[in-house]
Amino acid sequence: MDEQGLPVRLVLSPGQASDKTLAPAVIEGLAPGRTLIADRGYDARAIVELVESRGGQAQIPTCSDRKVQRVVDAALYRKRNLVERFFNKLKHFRRIATRYDKTARNFLAAVALAAARLWVRFESTT
Protein backbone atom coordinates (compact mmCIF):
# COMPACT_ATOMS: atom_id res chain seq x y z
CA MET A 1 0.00 0.00 0.00
CA ASP A 2 1.07 3.53 -0.57
CA GLU A 3 0.40 6.52 1.69
CA GLN A 4 -3.18 6.82 0.37
CA GLY A 5 -4.02 3.17 1.06
CA LEU A 6 -3.87 2.10 -2.59
CA PRO A 7 -2.12 -1.10 -3.64
CA VAL A 8 1.30 -0.96 -5.27
CA ARG A 9 1.85 -4.72 -5.54
CA LEU A 10 -0.50 -7.71 -5.40
CA VAL A 11 0.56 -11.27 -4.60
CA LEU A 12 -1.81 -14.16 -3.98
CA SER A 13 -0.77 -16.68 -1.35
CA PRO A 14 -2.03 -20.25 -1.09
CA GLY A 15 -4.89 -20.48 1.39
CA GLN A 16 -3.09 -22.92 3.67
CA ALA A 17 0.22 -21.00 3.78
CA SER A 18 1.22 -18.20 6.12
CA ASP A 19 1.45 -14.74 4.58
CA LYS A 20 4.95 -14.52 6.06
CA THR A 21 6.23 -16.88 3.37
CA LEU A 22 5.44 -14.38 0.60
CA ALA A 23 6.56 -11.26 2.45
CA PRO A 24 10.15 -11.40 1.10
CA ALA A 25 8.88 -11.55 -2.50
CA VAL A 26 6.68 -8.51 -1.94
CA ILE A 27 9.43 -6.56 -0.15
CA GLU A 28 12.00 -7.32 -2.86
CA GLY A 29 9.69 -5.85 -5.49
CA LEU A 30 9.34 -2.49 -3.73
CA ALA A 31 11.64 0.51 -3.80
CA PRO A 32 14.40 0.43 -1.16
CA GLY A 33 14.35 2.76 1.82
CA ARG A 34 10.62 2.43 2.55
CA THR A 35 8.91 1.96 5.89
CA LEU A 36 7.06 -1.34 6.29
CA ILE A 37 4.04 -1.29 8.60
CA ALA A 38 2.60 -4.71 9.40
CA ASP A 39 0.77 -6.48 12.20
CA ARG A 40 2.13 -9.10 14.61
CA GLY A 41 1.52 -11.85 12.07
CA TYR A 42 4.63 -10.65 10.23
CA ASP A 43 6.85 -10.63 13.32
CA ALA A 44 9.83 -12.58 11.99
CA ARG A 45 13.44 -11.56 12.40
CA ALA A 46 14.11 -12.43 8.74
CA ILE A 47 11.49 -9.93 7.54
CA VAL A 48 12.79 -7.16 9.80
CA GLU A 49 16.38 -7.82 8.67
CA LEU A 50 15.35 -7.82 5.00
CA VAL A 51 13.65 -4.43 5.35
CA GLU A 52 16.64 -3.01 7.22
CA SER A 53 19.12 -4.40 4.67
CA ARG A 54 17.21 -2.49 1.98
CA GLY A 55 17.54 0.76 3.95
CA GLY A 56 14.00 0.73 5.29
CA GLN A 57 12.44 0.64 8.70
CA ALA A 58 10.10 -2.08 9.97
CA GLN A 59 7.18 -1.00 12.14
CA ILE A 60 6.01 -4.45 13.25
CA PRO A 61 4.92 -5.04 16.84
CA THR A 62 6.66 -7.92 18.54
CA CYS A 63 4.65 -10.95 19.61
CA SER A 64 4.01 -10.89 23.35
CA ASP A 65 5.90 -14.15 23.97
CA ARG A 66 9.27 -12.72 22.83
CA LYS A 67 11.84 -11.72 25.42
CA VAL A 68 13.12 -8.70 23.48
CA GLN A 69 10.32 -6.34 22.46
CA ARG A 70 10.76 -3.89 19.57
CA VAL A 71 9.56 -0.32 19.90
CA VAL A 72 6.97 0.69 17.31
CA ASP A 73 6.05 4.27 16.45
CA ALA A 74 2.39 4.44 17.45
CA ALA A 75 1.56 7.26 15.03
CA LEU A 76 2.97 5.28 12.08
CA TYR A 77 1.38 2.02 13.19
CA ARG A 78 -2.06 3.65 13.24
CA LYS A 79 -1.76 4.06 9.47
CA ARG A 80 -1.99 0.28 9.12
CA ASN A 81 -5.74 0.72 9.11
CA LEU A 82 -5.37 1.81 5.46
CA VAL A 83 -4.62 -1.81 4.62
CA GLU A 84 -7.70 -3.02 6.44
CA ARG A 85 -9.80 -0.37 4.71
CA PHE A 86 -8.45 -1.46 1.31
CA PHE A 87 -9.49 -5.07 1.98
CA ASN A 88 -12.91 -3.80 3.05
CA LYS A 89 -13.24 -1.89 -0.24
CA LEU A 90 -12.24 -5.03 -2.16
CA LYS A 91 -15.02 -6.95 -0.47
CA HIS A 92 -17.54 -4.53 -1.97
CA PHE A 93 -16.83 -6.28 -5.27
CA ARG A 94 -19.12 -9.30 -5.12
CA ARG A 95 -16.90 -11.44 -7.34
CA ILE A 96 -14.05 -11.07 -4.84
CA ALA A 97 -16.10 -11.31 -1.64
CA THR A 98 -17.66 -14.62 -2.72
CA ARG A 99 -14.46 -15.94 -4.35
CA TYR A 100 -16.45 -16.53 -7.53
CA ASP A 101 -13.31 -17.39 -9.53
CA LYS A 102 -12.00 -20.79 -8.52
CA THR A 103 -8.55 -20.60 -10.11
CA ALA A 104 -5.84 -18.49 -8.50
CA ARG A 105 -4.99 -16.83 -11.82
CA ASN A 106 -8.55 -15.64 -12.42
CA PHE A 107 -9.05 -14.57 -8.82
CA LEU A 108 -5.83 -12.52 -8.86
CA ALA A 109 -6.94 -10.94 -12.14
CA ALA A 110 -10.28 -9.96 -10.56
CA VAL A 111 -8.46 -8.46 -7.57
CA ALA A 112 -6.16 -6.54 -9.94
CA LEU A 113 -9.15 -5.16 -11.85
CA ALA A 114 -10.85 -4.11 -8.62
CA ALA A 115 -7.64 -2.48 -7.40
CA ALA A 116 -7.29 -0.63 -10.70
CA ARG A 117 -10.85 0.61 -10.34
CA LEU A 118 -10.04 1.90 -6.85
CA TRP A 119 -6.97 3.68 -8.26
CA VAL A 120 -9.09 5.31 -10.99
CA ARG A 121 -11.70 6.36 -8.44
CA PHE A 122 -9.00 7.93 -6.28
CA GLU A 123 -7.36 9.73 -9.21
CA SER A 124 -10.68 11.19 -10.36
CA THR A 125 -11.33 12.71 -6.92
CA THR A 126 -7.94 14.44 -6.62
RAFENWO-V213132 format. One record per backbone hydrogen bond with DSSP energy under -1.0 kcal/mol. CO is the residue of the C=O (numbers start at 1). NH is the residue of the N-H. E is the energy in kcal/mol with one decimal. If there is no record, write none. Layout:
((CO;NH;E) (CO;NH;E))
This chain:
((2;5;-1.5) (6;2;-2.1) (14;17;-1.4) (18;21;-1.3) (19;22;-1.1) (22;26;-1.8) (23;27;-2.7) (24;28;-2.6) (27;30;-1.4) (34;57;-1.2) (36;59;-3.8) (39;42;-2.1) (40;43;-2.0) (42;44;-1.7) (44;48;-2.0) (45;49;-2.8) (46;50;-2.0) (47;51;-2.3) (48;52;-2.4) (49;53;-2.4) (50;54;-1.1) (51;56;-2.5) (52;55;-1.6) (54;33;-1.5) (57;36;-2.7) (59;38;-1.5) (63;66;-1.7) (73;77;-2.6) (74;78;-1.7) (76;79;-1.4) (77;80;-1.8) (78;81;-1.3) (79;82;-1.9) (80;83;-1.4) (80;84;-1.2) (81;85;-2.6) (82;86;-1.9) (83;87;-2.2) (84;88;-1.9) (85;89;-2.2) (86;90;-2.3) (87;91;-1.7) (89;92;-1.2) (90;93;-1.9) (93;96;-1.2) (93;97;-2.4) (94;98;-2.3) (95;100;-2.2) (103;107;-2.3) (104;108;-2.7) (105;109;-1.9) (106;110;-2.1) (107;111;-2.3) (108;112;-2.4) (109;113;-2.3) (110;114;-2.3) (111;115;-2.7) (112;116;-2.4) (113;117;-2.2) (114;118;-2.0) (115;119;-2.3) (116;120;-2.6) (117;121;-2.5) (118;122;-2.2) (119;123;-2.7) (120;124;-2.2))
